[in-house]
Amino acid sequence: MSGLTYEAVARFAQQGGLIYFGLIFLAGVAYALWPSKKAEFQHAAHMPLDDEELS
């Protein structure tokens, strides 16, 4: 009988998914907190408050 049981594959998939999504989350946080992006995000945050007409 093979060493690959359902439980082993499920455990591997769960741990791999956790690591994968953890890395994706950390990449998103690093992108959001990157110093060179600060001006871009501040501009985007103030856009709803601008009194300019779009038309």
Secondary structure as UniProt FT lines:
FT   HELIX           6..33
FT   HELIX           35..37
FT   HELIX           38..46
FT   HELIX           47..49
//
